[in-house]
Amino acid sequence: MLYQMFEMTHAAVAPLRLAADTGRSLLRNEFNPFAWTTAGRRMAAACDVFESATRRYGKPEWGFDHFSLPGRQVPVTRRVVASKPFCNLIHFERAPDYTAGRNDPRVLIVAPLSGHYATLLRGTVQAMLPEHDVYITDWQDARTVPLAFGRFDLEDYTDYLIDFFRVLGPGAHGLGVCQPGVPLLVATAVMSAGGDPNVPASIIVMGSPIDTRCSPTVPNRLATERPIEWFEKNVITRVPFPHSGFMRQVYPGFLQLTGFMTMNRERHMDAHRRQFKNLVSGDGDGAKAHRDFYDEYLSVLDMSAEFYLQTVREVFQEHLLPRGLMRHRGVLVEPAAIRTTALMTVEGENDDISGIGQTQAAHDLCTGIPADRKVDYVQPGVGHYGVFNGSRWRSEIQPRVRDFIRSNLKPA
């Protein structure tokens, strides 16, 4: 009933949203004398904020078709090179005249499946493109996946990564941002133990919950305050008609978004108050920056119930991987089996999602990797988002990631 109530509420608000959108247009029409008054600008700003706050946001666009270098712009084309029910593997193909004669390392960027779309890593991709052959996991909204395609859990996620590394072939590199640090490490361990020739040459784990017993944060505590049965009863619901995934059990995006917003409620309220003031004062740059951020932030997807519940239970409640108890398809996962893959961990000093030490824990687990092929880096002055996006990512973190990858190249 929860999902149905959300859909009904959204439908009930639709006429008000349409009225607000119409009012905004009328109040900003230059031929309307009232639009030039303070009262008119305030009313238009109020309509704008209401419309944007009540809109249903779809999957964002990537928003770029090139990257810039001194003296030229290099075209980029996105192509799906592997397709599975819950994920597409996207290749960012650079112009042939740019790649001719280059042998840039192939990098699989593993996007998180924790509410937002892969486009959240737009800045991550853009910074890597000039010197890397970039692929990314583009996870599907579970409400769009028909029930006939079956279930999807953490083990399936891991299998997807193994299959994608096989598509890339030997010598590729993996970069996991946030949540996928665990399945990326597990996939690498499984491939290493099985002697898979496609095991990545290196993996970079960034802001990930490898061991959430270290410096537990508010989200970590919330996951442990209640038994898994509470989550199953209170946050899992079925996709309503007419979505393609009708009757699939999911952890819906709107609940995830509610959690995101309430964690930093005052900050989001202040942001919308500033947006109102920017619109009234005519600060176009400030208003655009707000829209750009929230167009992405408010775009959320549903996760399959199996994946969500298994992740909460095994990663956040039972800590199976750091305790040496995690299994994949019935076989014990042994990070110590990783010997030929180099490991880099990256954390943000002010990360309030994955606290300091949670990602570093990967080094203690991977005892088979020589010390000279391990790198740990903590970026001062950034939170969770700043680990993989923004100016610090571009100027300080990404160059270190680039150098690490290049110091661990293997022939294809």
Legacy VTK file of the C-alpha trace (Angstrom):
# vtk DataFile Version 3.0
C-alpha trace
ASCII
DATASET POLYDATA
POINTS 412 float
0.000 0.000 0.000
2.920 2.356 0.648
3.861 2.694 -3.013
0.230 3.080 -4.040
-0.227 5.872 -1.493
2.818 7.649 -2.886
1.481 7.369 -6.425
-1.936 8.658 -5.365
-0.385 11.585 -3.498
1.767 12.446 -6.492
-1.283 12.328 -8.754
-3.282 14.473 -6.320
-0.576 17.154 -6.294
-0.282 17.150 -10.102
-2.963 19.866 -10.662
-1.255 22.132 -8.113
2.089 21.555 -9.777
0.585 22.379 -13.170
-0.959 25.531 -11.734
2.385 26.538 -10.226
4.161 25.937 -13.526
1.569 28.015 -15.377
1.734 30.765 -12.770
5.514 30.849 -12.995
5.352 31.318 -16.756
2.773 34.092 -16.509
4.613 35.878 -13.723
7.840 35.877 -15.714
6.316 37.052 -18.958
8.001 40.333 -19.842
4.713 41.667 -21.204
3.081 41.237 -17.804
3.595 44.493 -15.828
3.190 42.618 -12.548
6.274 40.517 -13.425
8.469 43.580 -12.890
7.295 44.134 -9.326
8.807 42.704 -6.144
5.548 40.930 -5.359
5.492 39.393 -8.843
9.058 38.123 -8.542
8.308 36.634 -5.123
5.219 34.846 -6.399
7.103 33.531 -9.432
9.931 32.310 -7.171
7.434 30.561 -4.883
5.848 28.816 -7.869
9.273 27.750 -9.113
10.338 26.270 -5.772
7.001 24.465 -5.325
7.072 22.994 -8.826
10.647 21.743 -8.515
10.047 20.289 -5.028
6.982 18.272 -6.092
8.151 17.128 -9.522
8.972 13.480 -10.242
12.525 13.430 -11.544
13.439 10.894 -14.192
16.850 9.495 -15.017
19.221 12.435 -15.654
21.111 12.869 -18.887
24.869 12.491 -18.901
25.008 16.015 -20.267
28.256 15.882 -22.223
29.364 14.617 -25.617
33.009 15.699 -25.508
35.852 16.601 -23.206
38.114 19.588 -23.622
41.864 19.735 -24.025
44.038 22.741 -24.821
43.299 23.614 -28.415
40.629 20.982 -29.099
37.453 19.254 -28.048
37.393 15.468 -28.223
34.000 13.923 -29.118
32.702 11.133 -26.869
30.033 8.590 -27.787
28.273 6.337 -25.295
27.679 2.755 -26.379
26.128 -0.178 -24.510
28.605 -3.056 -24.840
26.863 -5.513 -22.517
23.275 -5.605 -21.357
21.715 -7.430 -18.445
18.238 -7.077 -16.928
19.428 -4.905 -14.037
22.438 -3.168 -15.574
24.001 -1.990 -18.813
27.734 -1.735 -19.285
28.403 1.581 -21.009
31.584 2.383 -22.913
32.550 6.025 -23.365
34.129 5.819 -26.805
36.505 8.646 -27.612
37.067 9.907 -31.155
39.186 7.463 -33.218
41.662 10.168 -34.229
42.299 10.830 -30.525
42.785 7.196 -29.502
44.961 6.292 -32.502
48.397 5.370 -31.223
47.313 5.527 -27.569
47.172 2.568 -25.235
45.214 4.028 -22.350
44.288 1.618 -19.527
40.767 0.231 -19.518
38.912 1.236 -16.356
35.583 -0.103 -15.145
33.947 2.509 -12.929
31.506 0.676 -10.689
28.687 3.074 -9.877
26.845 2.661 -6.585
23.432 1.055 -6.439
22.257 3.003 -3.431
19.532 5.305 -4.658
20.998 7.524 -7.355
21.718 6.812 -10.992
25.183 6.302 -12.463
25.050 9.881 -13.770
25.950 10.937 -10.221
29.493 9.978 -11.283
29.457 12.354 -14.254
32.396 14.299 -12.826
34.272 11.071 -12.076
33.947 9.959 -15.677
34.879 13.334 -17.153
38.086 13.533 -15.150
39.142 10.038 -16.222
38.332 10.282 -19.931
41.400 12.127 -21.269
43.820 9.394 -20.154
41.693 6.271 -19.710
39.396 4.006 -21.712
36.328 4.344 -19.487
33.436 1.946 -18.897
30.705 2.298 -16.268
27.940 0.195 -14.743
24.581 1.821 -15.483
22.184 0.236 -12.997
18.508 -0.003 -13.906
15.585 1.246 -11.862
14.071 -1.945 -10.426
10.546 -0.654 -11.025
11.251 -0.855 -14.777
12.477 -4.487 -14.723
9.652 -6.991 -15.353
9.132 -9.606 -12.674
9.826 -12.316 -15.272
13.554 -11.467 -15.138
13.730 -12.838 -11.619
15.431 -11.652 -8.473
18.590 -9.564 -8.052
20.709 -9.587 -4.914
24.243 -8.820 -3.761
25.556 -12.081 -5.217
24.018 -11.224 -8.585
25.651 -7.793 -8.377
29.012 -9.497 -7.825
28.421 -11.853 -10.765
27.613 -8.878 -12.977
30.990 -7.334 -12.108
32.804 -10.582 -12.883
31.055 -10.788 -16.251
31.877 -7.154 -17.038
35.572 -7.671 -16.254
35.486 -10.587 -18.680
34.045 -8.258 -21.309
36.927 -5.830 -20.741
39.494 -8.622 -20.775
42.819 -9.108 -18.950
44.640 -6.107 -17.562
41.618 -3.888 -16.864
41.251 -1.833 -13.690
38.283 -1.374 -11.357
37.206 1.777 -9.547
34.411 1.319 -7.016
32.704 4.390 -5.557
30.979 3.976 -2.185
28.666 0.946 -1.888
30.280 -1.165 -4.669
33.564 -1.354 -2.782
32.307 -4.542 -1.126
31.140 -6.423 -4.257
34.203 -5.163 -6.177
36.487 -6.638 -3.521
34.430 -9.836 -3.420
34.436 -10.172 -7.219
38.209 -9.707 -7.304
38.668 -12.324 -4.563
36.407 -14.824 -6.344
38.199 -14.316 -9.663
41.605 -14.572 -7.985
40.725 -17.763 -6.148
39.450 -19.293 -9.376
42.488 -18.287 -11.422
40.415 -16.156 -13.770
42.755 -14.495 -16.311
40.448 -11.456 -16.406
41.035 -10.523 -12.778
41.619 -6.748 -12.653
45.198 -5.488 -12.571
44.238 -3.024 -9.847
41.200 -1.911 -7.907
40.559 1.494 -6.385
38.037 1.468 -3.531
36.675 4.902 -2.619
34.573 5.852 0.399
33.281 2.293 0.828
31.697 0.397 3.747
34.234 -2.439 3.848
34.052 -2.535 7.660
31.394 -0.256 9.143
32.506 -1.087 12.664
35.252 1.501 12.112
34.164 5.088 12.862
30.443 4.302 12.538
28.371 7.105 11.039
24.690 8.002 11.363
23.648 5.786 8.383
25.682 2.899 9.857
23.924 3.250 13.206
20.500 3.447 11.598
21.170 0.131 9.867
21.972 -1.595 13.163
19.310 -0.120 15.439
16.598 -2.461 14.170
16.531 -6.127 13.121
16.390 -7.004 9.436
12.743 -8.038 9.886
11.870 -4.423 10.658
13.338 -3.271 7.346
11.538 -6.033 5.487
8.214 -5.077 7.052
8.481 -1.277 6.933
10.465 -0.224 3.866
9.847 -2.995 1.345
6.847 -2.674 -0.946
5.645 -3.873 -4.335
5.813 -1.848 -7.526
2.303 -0.764 -8.502
0.659 -0.862 -11.921
1.383 0.421 -14.600
5.168 0.281 -14.100
7.021 -2.430 -16.030
8.198 -3.988 -12.785
4.619 -4.405 -11.532
4.522 -6.577 -8.371
8.317 -6.656 -7.929
9.363 -6.155 -4.312
11.578 -3.081 -3.970
13.051 -0.564 -1.606
11.505 2.452 -3.356
13.478 5.504 -4.369
11.126 7.941 -2.660
11.863 6.330 0.717
15.587 6.511 0.067
15.237 10.166 -0.864
13.320 10.828 2.342
16.224 9.338 4.251
18.771 11.405 2.332
16.844 14.610 2.974
16.111 14.062 6.678
19.774 13.318 7.437
20.593 16.912 6.490
17.167 18.524 6.759
18.328 21.980 7.803
20.897 22.154 5.019
18.288 21.312 2.376
15.790 23.802 3.820
18.457 26.498 3.767
19.309 25.608 0.164
15.691 26.070 -0.917
15.420 29.339 0.991
18.536 30.555 -0.810
17.017 29.418 -4.104
13.914 31.503 -3.398
16.091 34.544 -2.677
18.214 33.920 -5.783
15.122 33.777 -7.970
13.706 36.972 -6.462
16.994 38.853 -6.829
17.639 37.531 -10.339
20.829 35.655 -9.410
20.799 33.339 -12.416
24.097 31.622 -11.624
23.042 30.775 -8.080
19.651 29.501 -9.232
21.230 27.363 -11.957
23.731 25.826 -9.545
20.843 24.893 -7.247
18.851 23.347 -10.099
21.837 21.414 -11.427
22.505 19.891 -8.014
18.912 19.038 -7.130
18.000 17.761 -10.599
20.564 15.033 -9.898
20.025 14.679 -6.164
16.249 14.250 -6.446
16.524 11.651 -9.224
16.345 8.295 -7.494
15.688 4.707 -8.492
14.129 1.703 -6.785
16.375 -1.121 -5.582
15.315 -4.743 -5.603
14.282 -5.892 -2.142
16.694 -8.833 -2.207
19.700 -6.640 -2.923
18.782 -4.034 -0.325
18.021 -6.478 2.478
21.074 -8.640 1.828
23.309 -5.561 1.795
21.869 -4.229 5.062
22.169 -7.605 6.757
25.571 -8.809 5.513
27.461 -5.515 5.146
26.031 -3.219 7.815
24.660 -5.554 10.471
26.688 -8.754 10.414
29.941 -7.389 8.891
30.526 -10.720 7.159
33.377 -9.635 4.883
35.727 -8.195 7.541
34.868 -11.086 9.873
35.905 -13.602 7.210
32.422 -15.107 6.981
31.063 -13.831 3.660
30.165 -16.442 1.088
29.524 -16.153 -2.618
27.406 -18.888 -4.166
28.121 -21.018 -1.106
31.912 -20.620 -1.273
33.805 -18.673 1.384
35.165 -15.364 0.073
38.916 -15.093 0.758
40.374 -11.629 0.120
43.783 -13.112 0.987
43.568 -14.967 -2.342
44.081 -11.634 -4.131
47.765 -11.594 -5.060
48.206 -10.109 -8.517
45.770 -7.198 -8.153
47.065 -3.933 -6.694
44.870 -2.122 -4.158
44.281 1.572 -3.546
41.839 2.968 -0.989
40.614 6.567 -0.879
38.737 8.215 1.974
37.500 11.721 2.727
38.516 13.354 5.984
34.960 14.592 6.630
33.006 11.679 5.161
29.731 11.347 7.092
28.593 8.276 5.125
31.646 5.992 5.256
33.775 7.007 8.204
37.558 7.032 8.342
38.934 3.498 8.501
35.961 1.763 6.880
37.603 1.716 3.449
41.148 1.323 4.775
40.030 -1.990 6.280
40.415 -3.544 2.832
44.198 -3.507 3.287
43.987 -5.677 6.405
41.857 -8.204 4.535
44.062 -8.405 1.421
47.101 -9.960 3.063
48.233 -11.576 -0.189
48.967 -8.246 -1.889
52.578 -7.063 -1.388
52.899 -3.858 0.628
54.514 -2.028 -2.281
51.342 -2.597 -4.331
49.042 -1.082 -1.725
48.224 2.616 -1.464
46.019 4.343 1.102
45.070 7.991 0.693
42.925 10.254 2.882
41.877 13.508 1.232
41.808 16.412 3.683
38.820 18.719 3.763
36.268 16.708 1.779
33.128 14.796 2.646
31.666 11.767 0.921
30.683 13.482 -2.321
34.031 15.254 -2.587
35.881 11.948 -2.767
34.693 11.349 -6.333
33.492 14.725 -7.589
34.387 18.393 -7.431
37.615 20.377 -7.475
39.513 18.233 -4.946
38.693 15.101 -6.918
39.950 16.677 -10.134
43.086 18.320 -8.756
44.228 16.033 -5.947
42.531 12.631 -5.932
42.215 11.779 -9.626
45.914 12.455 -10.394
46.830 9.988 -7.638
44.396 7.430 -9.023
45.866 7.939 -12.512
49.422 7.436 -11.257
48.416 4.344 -9.285
46.782 2.758 -12.322
49.797 3.500 -14.493
52.163 2.002 -11.948
50.193 -1.258 -12.182
49.715 -1.754 -15.905
49.614 -5.238 -17.361
49.592 -6.310 -21.001
46.121 -6.962 -22.415
LINES 1 413
412 0 1 2 3 4 5 6 7 8 9 10 11 12 13 14 15 16 17 18 19 20 21 22 23 24 25 26 27 28 29 30 31 32 33 34 35 36 37 38 39 40 41 42 43 44 45 46 47 48 49 50 51 52 53 54 55 56 57 58 59 60 61 62 63 64 65 66 67 68 69 70 71 72 73 74 75 76 77 78 79 80 81 82 83 84 85 86 87 88 89 90 91 92 93 94 95 96 97 98 99 100 101 102 103 104 105 106 107 108 109 110 111 112 113 114 115 116 117 118 119 120 121 122 123 124 125 126 127 128 129 130 131 132 133 134 135 136 137 138 139 140 141 142 143 144 145 146 147 148 149 150 151 152 153 154 155 156 157 158 159 160 161 162 163 164 165 166 167 168 169 170 171 172 173 174 175 176 177 178 179 180 181 182 183 184 185 186 187 188 189 190 191 192 193 194 195 196 197 198 199 200 201 202 203 204 205 206 207 208 209 210 211 212 213 214 215 216 217 218 219 220 221 222 223 224 225 226 227 228 229 230 231 232 233 234 235 236 237 238 239 240 241 242 243 244 245 246 247 248 249 250 251 252 253 254 255 256 257 258 259 260 261 262 263 264 265 266 267 268 269 270 271 272 273 274 275 276 277 278 279 280 281 282 283 284 285 286 287 288 289 290 291 292 293 294 295 296 297 298 299 300 301 302 303 304 305 306 307 308 309 310 311 312 313 314 315 316 317 318 319 320 321 322 323 324 325 326 327 328 329 330 331 332 333 334 335 336 337 338 339 340 341 342 343 344 345 346 347 348 349 350 351 352 353 354 355 356 357 358 359 360 361 362 363 364 365 366 367 368 369 370 371 372 373 374 375 376 377 378 379 380 381 382 383 384 385 386 387 388 389 390 391 392 393 394 395 396 397 398 399 400 401 402 403 404 405 406 407 408 409 410 411
